[in-house]
Amino acid sequence: MKYPIIVIVFLSFFCLKGNSPVTIGVDEGPVYGAILPLKDQKNVAVGGVNATKGLLLPRIHLTDLNSLIDIIPDSEDRPDPNVHIGLTVYNMNEDACSLKEPLRRGVYMWNGKTWNLAGAAYDSRVQTYKDQDGNEFRASQFGSAGVWMIENLRATKYADNLGGAYLTESLTAGATARMAYTYPGLNKSNFDANPSIGLLYEWEAATNKKSIDAVGKEFVNGVEKSKHNEGNHLQGICPEGWHIPTMAEWIELEKEIIKNSSQYSSLTNLTEPVGGLDPTDPFDGQIGLGEESILIYDRGNHGMAMSSKCNPPGITDTNISKGNILFDGGFSAMMAGCVWGTSTVSDTYGRESYFHTGSVVDFGKSPAIYGYAGLSIFSGDSDNVGVSTRTPFRTDNGGYLTVRCKKN
Protein backbone atom coordinates (compact mmCIF):
# COMPACT_ATOMS: atom_id res chain seq x y z
CA MET A 1 0.00 0.00 0.00
CA LYS A 2 1.05 3.61 -0.38
CA TYR A 3 1.93 5.46 2.79
CA PRO A 4 -0.18 8.48 3.70
CA ILE A 5 2.46 11.20 3.63
CA ILE A 6 1.67 14.87 3.95
CA VAL A 7 2.93 16.49 0.79
CA ILE A 8 2.77 20.09 -0.32
CA VAL A 9 2.45 20.07 -4.08
CA PHE A 10 3.08 23.21 -6.02
CA LEU A 11 1.96 23.03 -9.66
CA SER A 12 3.49 26.06 -11.30
CA PHE A 13 4.67 25.84 -14.86
CA PHE A 14 6.65 28.45 -16.73
CA CYS A 15 7.50 28.25 -20.40
CA LEU A 16 10.65 30.31 -20.39
CA LYS A 17 13.30 28.40 -22.27
CA GLY A 18 12.11 25.07 -20.90
CA ASN A 19 11.75 24.05 -17.22
CA SER A 20 12.63 26.75 -14.66
CA PRO A 21 12.61 27.18 -10.85
CA VAL A 22 9.57 28.94 -9.42
CA THR A 23 8.83 31.41 -6.63
CA ILE A 24 5.89 30.84 -4.29
CA GLY A 25 4.15 33.84 -2.68
CA VAL A 26 4.84 36.70 -5.12
CA ASP A 27 4.90 37.24 -8.84
CA GLU A 28 8.69 37.48 -9.13
CA GLY A 29 11.40 35.45 -10.66
CA PRO A 30 13.29 33.06 -8.35
CA VAL A 31 16.67 33.71 -6.82
CA TYR A 32 19.35 32.21 -8.99
CA GLY A 33 20.26 28.69 -7.81
CA ALA A 34 17.16 28.22 -5.64
CA ILE A 35 14.71 25.46 -6.54
CA LEU A 36 11.75 26.85 -4.62
CA PRO A 37 12.01 30.31 -3.03
CA LEU A 38 9.20 31.16 -0.59
CA LYS A 39 8.51 34.84 0.11
CA ASP A 40 5.74 37.40 0.32
CA GLN A 41 7.71 40.66 -0.10
CA LYS A 42 8.59 42.11 -3.50
CA ASN A 43 11.63 44.06 -4.63
CA VAL A 44 13.80 43.04 -1.68
CA ALA A 45 17.49 43.88 -1.85
CA VAL A 46 20.02 41.07 -1.62
CA GLY A 47 20.25 39.94 1.99
CA GLY A 48 17.03 41.70 3.00
CA VAL A 49 13.93 40.31 4.68
CA ASN A 50 11.69 38.80 2.02
CA ALA A 51 8.87 37.31 4.14
CA THR A 52 6.71 38.08 7.15
CA LYS A 53 5.46 34.51 7.58
CA GLY A 54 7.09 31.13 8.20
CA LEU A 55 6.86 27.55 7.00
CA LEU A 56 4.76 25.40 9.33
CA LEU A 57 6.20 21.91 9.66
CA PRO A 58 3.93 18.87 10.02
CA ARG A 59 3.22 18.23 13.70
CA ILE A 60 3.64 14.69 14.95
CA HIS A 61 3.50 12.82 18.26
CA LEU A 62 6.80 10.94 18.53
CA THR A 63 7.05 8.06 21.00
CA ASP A 64 10.10 6.18 19.69
CA LEU A 65 13.30 7.93 18.61
CA ASN A 66 14.55 4.84 16.77
CA SER A 67 11.54 4.09 14.59
CA LEU A 68 9.30 5.61 11.94
CA ILE A 69 6.25 3.95 13.44
CA ASP A 70 4.79 7.29 14.55
CA ILE A 71 4.38 8.62 10.99
CA ILE A 72 1.92 5.79 10.23
CA PRO A 73 0.63 4.79 13.68
CA ASP A 74 -2.47 2.96 12.45
CA SER A 75 -0.74 0.77 9.87
CA GLU A 76 1.13 -2.52 10.15
CA ASP A 77 3.35 -1.51 7.24
CA ARG A 78 6.69 0.10 7.98
CA PRO A 79 8.24 2.83 5.83
CA ASP A 80 11.68 2.29 4.38
CA PRO A 81 14.05 4.11 6.77
CA ASN A 82 16.50 5.01 4.01
CA VAL A 83 13.86 6.48 1.73
CA HIS A 84 12.82 8.83 4.53
CA ILE A 85 16.27 10.22 5.36
CA GLY A 86 15.90 13.97 5.81
CA LEU A 87 12.24 13.82 6.83
CA THR A 88 11.68 16.80 9.14
CA VAL A 89 8.80 17.17 11.60
CA TYR A 90 7.81 19.14 14.70
CA ASN A 91 7.34 16.82 17.68
CA MET A 92 4.48 17.74 20.02
CA ASN A 93 5.23 15.08 22.64
CA GLU A 94 7.62 15.52 25.58
CA ASP A 95 8.86 12.62 27.70
CA ALA A 96 11.72 12.98 30.16
CA CYS A 97 11.15 9.78 32.11
CA SER A 98 10.48 6.69 30.02
CA LEU A 99 13.24 6.92 27.41
CA LYS A 100 17.03 6.73 27.65
CA GLU A 101 17.26 10.02 25.78
CA PRO A 102 14.92 12.92 26.51
CA LEU A 103 12.06 13.42 24.09
CA ARG A 104 11.64 17.16 23.63
CA ARG A 105 9.13 19.34 21.92
CA GLY A 106 10.83 20.69 18.84
CA VAL A 107 12.11 19.99 15.35
CA TYR A 108 13.39 16.48 14.62
CA MET A 109 15.03 15.09 11.49
CA TRP A 110 15.24 11.40 10.56
CA ASN A 111 18.79 10.26 9.66
CA GLY A 112 17.96 6.75 8.56
CA LYS A 113 18.28 5.21 12.03
CA THR A 114 17.12 7.73 14.61
CA TRP A 115 15.28 11.00 15.04
CA ASN A 116 17.74 13.79 15.81
CA LEU A 117 16.68 16.91 17.66
CA ALA A 118 17.59 20.18 15.97
CA GLY A 119 19.28 21.77 18.96
CA ALA A 120 20.73 20.70 22.28
CA ALA A 121 18.96 17.91 24.16
CA TYR A 122 20.83 18.70 27.37
CA ASP A 123 21.55 21.76 29.46
CA SER A 124 25.08 23.04 28.82
CA ARG A 125 26.07 22.09 32.40
CA VAL A 126 25.26 18.41 31.83
CA GLN A 127 28.05 16.11 30.67
CA THR A 128 28.12 12.37 29.96
CA TYR A 129 30.69 10.03 31.53
CA LYS A 130 31.20 6.27 31.89
CA ASP A 131 31.64 4.23 35.03
CA GLN A 132 33.97 1.24 35.39
CA ASP A 133 31.27 -1.13 34.08
CA GLY A 134 30.99 0.92 30.89
CA ASN A 135 27.60 2.39 31.86
CA GLU A 136 26.98 5.96 30.74
CA PHE A 137 25.89 8.41 33.42
CA ARG A 138 25.21 12.14 33.51
CA ALA A 139 26.71 14.70 35.84
CA SER A 140 26.21 18.42 36.21
CA GLN A 141 27.91 21.45 37.71
CA PHE A 142 26.33 22.82 40.89
CA GLY A 143 28.09 26.14 41.31
CA SER A 144 30.88 26.14 43.87
CA ALA A 145 29.61 22.79 45.23
CA GLY A 146 31.26 21.08 42.27
CA VAL A 147 30.28 18.45 39.70
CA TRP A 148 27.90 15.75 40.94
CA MET A 149 26.31 12.70 39.38
CA ILE A 150 22.67 13.36 38.59
CA GLU A 151 21.92 9.66 38.18
CA ASN A 152 22.38 6.97 40.81
CA LEU A 153 25.51 4.85 40.51
CA ARG A 154 25.02 1.34 39.11
CA ALA A 155 28.57 -0.03 39.00
CA THR A 156 29.02 -3.65 40.14
CA LYS A 157 32.81 -3.60 40.50
CA TYR A 158 35.57 -1.29 41.66
CA ALA A 159 37.50 0.85 39.22
CA ASP A 160 40.64 -0.63 37.69
CA ASN A 161 42.88 1.63 39.79
CA LEU A 162 41.44 -0.15 42.86
CA GLY A 163 41.83 -3.63 41.40
CA GLY A 164 38.53 -4.03 39.57
CA ALA A 165 37.06 -6.62 41.98
CA TYR A 166 33.36 -7.41 41.60
CA LEU A 167 30.82 -6.94 44.37
CA THR A 168 28.34 -9.62 45.45
CA GLU A 169 24.78 -9.45 44.16
CA SER A 170 22.40 -9.89 47.09
CA LEU A 171 18.74 -10.49 46.29
CA THR A 172 17.77 -10.72 49.96
CA ALA A 173 20.11 -8.07 51.41
CA GLY A 174 20.73 -10.24 54.45
CA ALA A 175 22.64 -9.09 57.50
CA THR A 176 25.60 -11.34 56.69
CA ALA A 177 26.06 -9.98 53.18
CA ARG A 178 29.18 -7.83 52.88
CA MET A 179 30.75 -6.12 49.88
CA ALA A 180 27.31 -6.43 48.32
CA TYR A 181 24.69 -4.54 46.38
CA THR A 182 20.99 -5.08 45.92
CA TYR A 183 18.16 -3.63 43.83
CA PRO A 184 15.70 -0.85 44.70
CA GLY A 185 12.66 -2.40 46.29
CA LEU A 186 14.56 -5.72 46.39
CA ASN A 187 13.28 -6.20 42.86
CA LYS A 188 15.63 -6.51 39.89
CA SER A 189 12.81 -5.66 37.50
CA ASN A 190 12.77 -2.12 38.91
CA PHE A 191 16.40 -1.69 37.90
CA ASP A 192 15.92 -3.34 34.49
CA ALA A 193 13.01 -1.00 33.72
CA ASN A 194 15.12 2.12 34.38
CA PRO A 195 18.85 1.58 35.14
CA SER A 196 19.32 5.24 36.08
CA ILE A 197 17.58 4.39 39.37
CA GLY A 198 20.87 2.71 40.23
CA LEU A 199 21.80 0.07 42.77
CA LEU A 200 21.77 0.09 46.57
CA TYR A 201 25.07 -0.59 48.34
CA GLU A 202 25.89 -1.65 51.88
CA TRP A 203 28.57 0.35 53.71
CA GLU A 204 31.61 -1.86 53.03
CA ALA A 205 30.76 -2.10 49.33
CA ALA A 206 30.17 1.64 48.95
CA THR A 207 33.35 2.66 50.77
CA ASN A 208 35.65 -0.26 49.86
CA LYS A 209 35.86 -1.35 53.50
CA LYS A 210 36.52 2.02 55.07
CA SER A 211 37.21 1.42 58.75
CA ILE A 212 34.54 2.38 61.28
CA ASP A 213 36.81 3.64 64.01
CA ALA A 214 38.87 6.66 65.08
CA VAL A 215 42.12 5.60 63.42
CA GLY A 216 43.49 8.46 61.32
CA LYS A 217 40.31 10.50 61.76
CA GLU A 218 39.47 13.80 63.41
CA PHE A 219 35.96 14.34 64.77
CA VAL A 220 34.05 17.60 65.20
CA ASN A 221 30.71 17.40 67.04
CA GLY A 222 30.81 13.64 66.61
CA VAL A 223 31.21 13.68 62.80
CA GLU A 224 34.44 12.94 60.96
CA LYS A 225 36.01 16.18 59.79
CA SER A 226 35.91 16.49 56.02
CA LYS A 227 39.23 17.09 54.29
CA HIS A 228 37.85 17.37 50.78
CA ASN A 229 39.23 20.88 50.35
CA GLU A 230 42.70 19.40 50.82
CA GLY A 231 42.03 16.79 48.13
CA ASN A 232 41.61 13.92 50.61
CA HIS A 233 38.89 11.82 48.97
CA LEU A 234 37.31 8.40 49.47
CA GLN A 235 36.90 6.77 46.05
CA GLY A 236 35.07 3.65 47.20
CA ILE A 237 32.79 2.23 44.49
CA CYS A 238 32.98 5.46 42.48
CA PRO A 239 34.76 5.65 39.10
CA GLU A 240 38.37 6.78 39.03
CA GLY A 241 38.48 10.55 39.43
CA TRP A 242 35.27 10.56 41.52
CA HIS A 243 34.57 10.03 45.22
CA ILE A 244 31.95 9.37 47.89
CA PRO A 245 30.97 12.86 49.17
CA THR A 246 31.40 13.65 52.85
CA MET A 247 28.59 15.07 54.93
CA ALA A 248 30.17 18.51 54.63
CA GLU A 249 30.13 18.23 50.83
CA TRP A 250 26.47 17.24 50.87
CA ILE A 251 25.69 20.35 52.92
CA GLU A 252 27.62 22.50 50.42
CA LEU A 253 25.40 21.03 47.69
CA GLU A 254 22.24 21.71 49.70
CA LYS A 255 23.28 25.32 50.26
CA GLU A 256 23.91 25.82 46.53
CA ILE A 257 20.52 24.39 45.57
CA ILE A 258 18.72 26.45 48.23
CA LYS A 259 20.49 29.66 47.23
CA ASN A 260 19.99 29.14 43.49
CA SER A 261 16.96 26.86 43.44
CA SER A 262 15.54 28.66 40.39
CA GLN A 263 18.50 27.26 38.39
CA TYR A 264 17.79 23.69 39.45
CA SER A 265 14.00 23.66 39.75
CA SER A 266 10.85 25.60 38.91
CA LEU A 267 10.87 27.13 42.41
CA THR A 268 11.96 30.62 43.26
CA ASN A 269 15.12 30.86 45.32
CA LEU A 270 14.58 29.38 48.78
CA THR A 271 16.02 30.43 52.11
CA GLU A 272 18.00 28.29 54.53
CA PRO A 273 16.12 27.02 57.60
CA VAL A 274 16.50 28.88 60.87
CA GLY A 275 19.97 28.14 62.20
CA GLY A 276 21.22 27.22 58.75
CA LEU A 277 22.98 24.06 57.66
CA ASP A 278 26.22 23.83 59.61
CA PRO A 279 28.78 21.53 57.96
CA THR A 280 30.69 21.33 61.26
CA ASP A 281 27.59 20.21 63.18
CA PRO A 282 25.15 18.54 60.77
CA PHE A 283 23.32 16.74 63.61
CA ASP A 284 22.71 19.90 65.60
CA GLY A 285 24.48 18.63 68.72
CA GLN A 286 22.48 15.41 69.00
CA ILE A 287 25.42 13.03 68.59
CA GLY A 288 26.79 11.94 71.95
CA LEU A 289 23.44 12.00 73.75
CA GLY A 290 23.26 8.21 74.00
CA GLU A 291 21.51 7.33 70.75
CA GLU A 292 23.10 5.17 68.05
CA SER A 293 20.41 5.74 65.43
CA ILE A 294 19.69 9.41 64.83
CA LEU A 295 17.35 10.92 62.25
CA ILE A 296 16.86 14.64 61.92
CA TYR A 297 13.91 14.77 59.59
CA ASP A 298 13.16 18.42 58.99
CA ARG A 299 16.22 20.41 57.93
CA GLY A 300 14.51 22.59 55.34
CA ASN A 301 11.96 22.40 52.55
CA HIS A 302 14.39 22.10 49.64
CA GLY A 303 13.65 18.42 48.99
CA MET A 304 11.22 19.32 46.23
CA ALA A 305 14.00 21.21 44.43
CA MET A 306 16.33 18.19 44.64
CA SER A 307 13.91 15.38 43.79
CA SER A 308 13.11 13.94 40.38
CA LYS A 309 9.91 14.58 38.43
CA CYS A 310 10.12 10.96 37.27
CA ASN A 311 8.64 8.19 39.39
CA PRO A 312 10.66 5.02 39.87
CA PRO A 313 9.37 1.96 37.99
CA GLY A 314 6.11 0.57 39.31
CA ILE A 315 5.15 3.74 41.20
CA THR A 316 2.04 5.49 39.92
CA ASP A 317 1.58 8.12 42.64
CA THR A 318 1.21 11.71 41.50
CA ASN A 319 4.65 13.27 41.36
CA ILE A 320 4.69 16.85 42.64
CA SER A 321 8.44 17.44 42.48
CA LYS A 322 9.58 20.85 41.24
CA GLY A 323 13.14 19.78 40.45
CA ASN A 324 14.48 20.02 36.91
CA ILE A 325 14.80 16.74 35.08
CA LEU A 326 18.38 15.52 34.91
CA PHE A 327 18.71 16.59 31.26
CA ASP A 328 18.05 20.17 32.41
CA GLY A 329 20.70 20.01 35.11
CA GLY A 330 18.53 19.18 38.11
CA PHE A 331 19.85 16.97 40.91
CA SER A 332 16.94 14.69 40.07
CA ALA A 333 16.92 12.42 43.12
CA MET A 334 14.76 9.43 42.23
CA MET A 335 12.97 7.80 45.15
CA ALA A 336 14.90 4.50 45.12
CA GLY A 337 14.33 3.99 48.83
CA CYS A 338 16.65 1.92 51.00
CA VAL A 339 16.79 -1.64 52.31
CA TRP A 340 17.06 -2.48 56.01
CA GLY A 341 16.69 -5.79 57.75
CA THR A 342 17.57 -9.36 56.95
CA SER A 343 15.29 -10.04 54.01
CA THR A 344 12.61 -7.37 53.89
CA VAL A 345 12.30 -3.93 52.41
CA SER A 346 10.67 -1.04 54.15
CA ASP A 347 8.04 1.13 52.50
CA THR A 348 10.64 3.68 51.42
CA TYR A 349 10.66 2.67 47.73
CA GLY A 350 8.91 5.35 45.72
CA ARG A 351 8.73 7.68 48.74
CA GLU A 352 12.27 8.38 49.93
CA SER A 353 15.85 8.46 48.72
CA TYR A 354 18.80 7.63 50.99
CA PHE A 355 22.41 8.42 50.09
CA HIS A 356 25.70 7.22 51.52
CA THR A 357 28.21 9.77 52.74
CA GLY A 358 31.87 9.04 53.36
CA SER A 359 31.70 10.35 56.94
CA VAL A 360 32.20 8.20 60.04
CA VAL A 361 30.35 9.09 63.25
CA ASP A 362 31.64 8.77 66.83
CA PHE A 363 28.68 8.29 69.17
CA GLY A 364 30.78 9.32 72.18
CA LYS A 365 30.14 6.13 74.15
CA SER A 366 32.37 4.01 76.35
CA PRO A 367 33.34 1.56 75.08
CA ALA A 368 33.50 3.43 71.79
CA ILE A 369 30.83 2.84 69.17
CA TYR A 370 31.12 4.23 65.67
CA GLY A 371 28.76 4.43 62.71
CA TYR A 372 28.32 6.37 59.50
CA ALA A 373 26.22 9.28 58.33
CA GLY A 374 23.68 9.37 55.51
CA LEU A 375 21.45 11.94 53.84
CA SER A 376 17.82 11.42 52.87
CA ILE A 377 15.35 13.22 50.61
CA PHE A 378 11.63 12.74 51.10
CA SER A 379 8.99 13.05 48.40
CA GLY A 380 5.44 14.25 48.68
CA ASP A 381 4.16 17.16 50.71
CA SER A 382 7.01 17.07 53.26
CA ASP A 383 9.71 18.45 50.92
CA ASN A 384 12.21 17.57 53.65
CA VAL A 385 15.89 16.71 53.52
CA GLY A 386 17.15 14.77 56.53
CA VAL A 387 20.37 13.36 57.96
CA SER A 388 20.75 10.07 59.79
CA THR A 389 23.27 7.74 61.38
CA ARG A 390 23.61 3.97 61.35
CA THR A 391 25.95 1.36 62.75
CA PRO A 392 26.94 -1.02 59.95
CA PHE A 393 27.29 -4.30 61.84
CA ARG A 394 23.89 -4.63 63.49
CA THR A 395 21.99 -7.91 63.19
CA ASP A 396 19.36 -6.13 61.10
CA ASN A 397 22.06 -4.82 58.75
CA GLY A 398 23.28 -1.26 58.55
CA GLY A 399 21.31 -0.67 55.39
CA TYR A 400 21.69 -0.58 51.62
CA LEU A 401 21.69 2.99 50.30
CA THR A 402 22.10 4.83 47.01
CA VAL A 403 25.46 6.29 45.92
CA ARG A 404 25.92 9.62 44.14
CA CYS A 405 29.57 10.36 43.37
CA LYS A 406 31.22 13.77 43.18
CA LYS A 407 33.99 14.62 40.74
CA ASN A 408 37.40 15.19 42.31
NUKOLBA-183912 format. One record per residue (C-alpha): residue number from 0; x negated, y negated, z. Coordinates in steps of 0.1 Angstrom, whole numbers. Example, Ala and Ser with C-alpha at 12.3 -4.5 7.8 and 13.67 -1.06 7.14 Angstrom:
BEGIN
0,-123,45,78;
1,-137,11,71;
end
This chain:
BEGIN
0,0,0,0;
1,-11,-36,-4;
2,-19,-55,28;
3,2,-85,37;
4,-25,-112,36;
5,-17,-149,39;
6,-29,-165,8;
7,-28,-201,-3;
8,-24,-201,-41;
9,-31,-232,-60;
10,-20,-230,-97;
11,-35,-261,-113;
12,-47,-258,-149;
13,-66,-284,-167;
14,-75,-282,-204;
15,-106,-303,-204;
16,-133,-284,-223;
17,-121,-251,-209;
18,-117,-240,-172;
19,-126,-268,-147;
20,-126,-272,-108;
21,-96,-289,-94;
22,-88,-314,-66;
23,-59,-308,-43;
24,-42,-338,-27;
25,-48,-367,-51;
26,-49,-372,-88;
27,-87,-375,-91;
28,-114,-354,-107;
29,-133,-331,-84;
30,-167,-337,-68;
31,-194,-322,-90;
32,-203,-287,-78;
33,-172,-282,-56;
34,-147,-255,-65;
35,-117,-268,-46;
36,-120,-303,-30;
37,-92,-312,-6;
38,-85,-348,1;
39,-57,-374,3;
40,-77,-407,-1;
41,-86,-421,-35;
42,-116,-441,-46;
43,-138,-430,-17;
44,-175,-439,-19;
45,-200,-411,-16;
46,-202,-399,20;
47,-170,-417,30;
48,-139,-403,47;
49,-117,-388,20;
50,-89,-373,41;
51,-67,-381,72;
52,-55,-345,76;
53,-71,-311,82;
54,-69,-276,70;
55,-48,-254,93;
56,-62,-219,97;
57,-39,-189,100;
58,-32,-182,137;
59,-36,-147,150;
60,-35,-128,183;
61,-68,-109,185;
62,-71,-81,210;
63,-101,-62,197;
64,-133,-79,186;
65,-146,-48,168;
66,-115,-41,146;
67,-93,-56,119;
68,-62,-39,134;
69,-48,-73,145;
70,-44,-86,110;
71,-19,-58,102;
72,-6,-48,137;
73,25,-30,125;
74,7,-8,99;
75,-11,25,102;
76,-34,15,72;
77,-67,-1,80;
78,-82,-28,58;
79,-117,-23,44;
80,-141,-41,68;
81,-165,-50,40;
82,-139,-65,17;
83,-128,-88,45;
84,-163,-102,54;
85,-159,-140,58;
86,-122,-138,68;
87,-117,-168,91;
88,-88,-172,116;
89,-78,-191,147;
90,-73,-168,177;
91,-45,-177,200;
92,-52,-151,226;
93,-76,-155,256;
94,-89,-126,277;
95,-117,-130,302;
96,-112,-98,321;
97,-105,-67,300;
98,-132,-69,274;
99,-170,-67,276;
100,-173,-100,258;
101,-149,-129,265;
102,-121,-134,241;
103,-116,-172,236;
104,-91,-193,219;
105,-108,-207,188;
106,-121,-200,154;
107,-134,-165,146;
108,-150,-151,115;
109,-152,-114,106;
110,-188,-103,97;
111,-180,-68,86;
112,-183,-52,120;
113,-171,-77,146;
114,-153,-110,150;
115,-177,-138,158;
116,-167,-169,177;
117,-176,-202,160;
118,-193,-218,190;
119,-207,-207,223;
120,-190,-179,242;
121,-208,-187,274;
122,-215,-218,295;
123,-251,-230,288;
124,-261,-221,324;
125,-253,-184,318;
126,-280,-161,307;
127,-281,-124,300;
128,-307,-100,315;
129,-312,-63,319;
130,-316,-42,350;
131,-340,-12,354;
132,-313,11,341;
133,-310,-9,309;
134,-276,-24,319;
135,-270,-60,307;
136,-259,-84,334;
137,-252,-121,335;
138,-267,-147,358;
139,-262,-184,362;
140,-279,-215,377;
141,-263,-228,409;
142,-281,-261,413;
143,-309,-261,439;
144,-296,-228,452;
145,-313,-211,423;
146,-303,-185,397;
147,-279,-158,409;
148,-263,-127,394;
149,-227,-134,386;
150,-219,-97,382;
151,-224,-70,408;
152,-255,-49,405;
153,-250,-13,391;
154,-286,0,390;
155,-290,36,401;
156,-328,36,405;
157,-356,13,417;
158,-375,-9,392;
159,-406,6,377;
160,-429,-16,398;
161,-414,1,429;
162,-418,36,414;
163,-385,40,396;
164,-371,66,420;
165,-334,74,416;
166,-308,69,444;
167,-283,96,454;
168,-248,95,442;
169,-224,99,471;
170,-187,105,463;
171,-178,107,500;
172,-201,81,514;
173,-207,102,544;
174,-226,91,575;
175,-256,113,567;
176,-261,100,532;
177,-292,78,529;
178,-308,61,499;
179,-273,64,483;
180,-247,45,464;
181,-210,51,459;
182,-182,36,438;
183,-157,9,447;
184,-127,24,463;
185,-146,57,464;
186,-133,62,429;
187,-156,65,399;
188,-128,57,375;
189,-128,21,389;
190,-164,17,379;
191,-159,33,345;
192,-130,10,337;
193,-151,-21,344;
194,-188,-16,351;
195,-193,-52,361;
196,-176,-44,394;
197,-209,-27,402;
198,-218,-1,428;
199,-218,-1,466;
200,-251,6,483;
201,-259,17,519;
202,-286,-3,537;
203,-316,19,530;
204,-308,21,493;
205,-302,-16,490;
206,-333,-27,508;
207,-357,3,499;
208,-359,14,535;
209,-365,-20,551;
210,-372,-14,588;
211,-345,-24,613;
212,-368,-36,640;
213,-389,-67,651;
214,-421,-56,634;
215,-435,-85,613;
216,-403,-105,618;
217,-395,-138,634;
218,-360,-143,648;
219,-341,-176,652;
220,-307,-174,670;
221,-308,-136,666;
222,-312,-137,628;
223,-344,-129,610;
224,-360,-162,598;
225,-359,-165,560;
226,-392,-171,543;
227,-379,-174,508;
228,-392,-209,504;
229,-427,-194,508;
230,-420,-168,481;
231,-416,-139,506;
232,-389,-118,490;
233,-373,-84,495;
234,-369,-68,460;
235,-351,-37,472;
236,-328,-22,445;
237,-330,-55,425;
238,-348,-56,391;
239,-384,-68,390;
240,-385,-106,394;
241,-353,-106,415;
242,-346,-100,452;
243,-319,-94,479;
244,-310,-129,492;
245,-314,-137,529;
246,-286,-151,549;
247,-302,-185,546;
248,-301,-182,508;
249,-265,-172,509;
250,-257,-203,529;
251,-276,-225,504;
252,-254,-210,477;
253,-222,-217,497;
254,-233,-253,503;
255,-239,-258,465;
256,-205,-244,456;
257,-187,-265,482;
258,-205,-297,472;
259,-200,-291,435;
260,-170,-269,434;
261,-155,-287,404;
262,-185,-273,384;
263,-178,-237,394;
264,-140,-237,397;
265,-108,-256,389;
266,-109,-271,424;
267,-120,-306,433;
268,-151,-309,453;
269,-146,-294,488;
270,-160,-304,521;
271,-180,-283,545;
272,-161,-270,576;
273,-165,-289,609;
274,-200,-281,622;
275,-212,-272,588;
276,-230,-241,577;
277,-262,-238,596;
278,-288,-215,580;
279,-307,-213,613;
280,-276,-202,632;
281,-252,-185,608;
282,-233,-167,636;
283,-227,-199,656;
284,-245,-186,687;
285,-225,-154,690;
286,-254,-130,686;
287,-268,-119,720;
288,-234,-120,737;
289,-233,-82,740;
290,-215,-73,707;
291,-231,-52,681;
292,-204,-57,654;
293,-197,-94,648;
294,-174,-109,623;
295,-169,-146,619;
296,-139,-148,596;
297,-132,-184,590;
298,-162,-204,579;
299,-145,-226,553;
300,-120,-224,526;
301,-144,-221,496;
302,-137,-184,490;
303,-112,-193,462;
304,-140,-212,444;
305,-163,-182,446;
306,-139,-154,438;
307,-131,-139,404;
308,-99,-146,384;
309,-101,-110,373;
310,-86,-82,394;
311,-107,-50,399;
312,-94,-20,380;
313,-61,-6,393;
314,-52,-37,412;
315,-20,-55,399;
316,-16,-81,426;
317,-12,-117,415;
318,-47,-133,414;
319,-47,-168,426;
320,-84,-174,425;
321,-96,-208,412;
322,-131,-198,405;
323,-145,-200,369;
324,-148,-167,351;
325,-184,-155,349;
326,-187,-166,313;
327,-180,-202,324;
328,-207,-200,351;
329,-185,-192,381;
330,-198,-170,409;
331,-169,-147,401;
332,-169,-124,431;
333,-148,-94,422;
334,-130,-78,451;
335,-149,-45,451;
336,-143,-40,488;
337,-166,-19,510;
338,-168,16,523;
339,-171,25,560;
340,-167,58,578;
341,-176,94,569;
342,-153,100,540;
343,-126,74,539;
344,-123,39,524;
345,-107,10,542;
346,-80,-11,525;
347,-106,-37,514;
348,-107,-27,477;
349,-89,-53,457;
350,-87,-77,487;
351,-123,-84,499;
352,-158,-85,487;
353,-188,-76,510;
354,-224,-84,501;
355,-257,-72,515;
356,-282,-98,527;
357,-319,-90,534;
358,-317,-103,569;
359,-322,-82,600;
360,-303,-91,632;
361,-316,-88,668;
362,-287,-83,692;
363,-308,-93,722;
364,-301,-61,741;
365,-324,-40,763;
366,-333,-16,751;
367,-335,-34,718;
368,-308,-28,692;
369,-311,-42,657;
370,-288,-44,627;
371,-283,-64,595;
372,-262,-93,583;
373,-237,-94,555;
374,-214,-119,538;
375,-178,-114,529;
376,-154,-132,506;
377,-116,-127,511;
378,-90,-131,484;
379,-54,-142,487;
380,-42,-172,507;
381,-70,-171,533;
382,-97,-184,509;
383,-122,-176,536;
384,-159,-167,535;
385,-172,-148,565;
386,-204,-134,580;
387,-207,-101,598;
388,-233,-77,614;
389,-236,-40,613;
390,-259,-14,628;
391,-269,10,599;
392,-273,43,618;
393,-239,46,635;
394,-220,79,632;
395,-194,61,611;
396,-221,48,588;
397,-233,13,585;
398,-213,7,554;
399,-217,6,516;
400,-217,-30,503;
401,-221,-48,470;
402,-255,-63,459;
403,-259,-96,441;
404,-296,-104,434;
405,-312,-138,432;
406,-340,-146,407;
407,-374,-152,423;
end
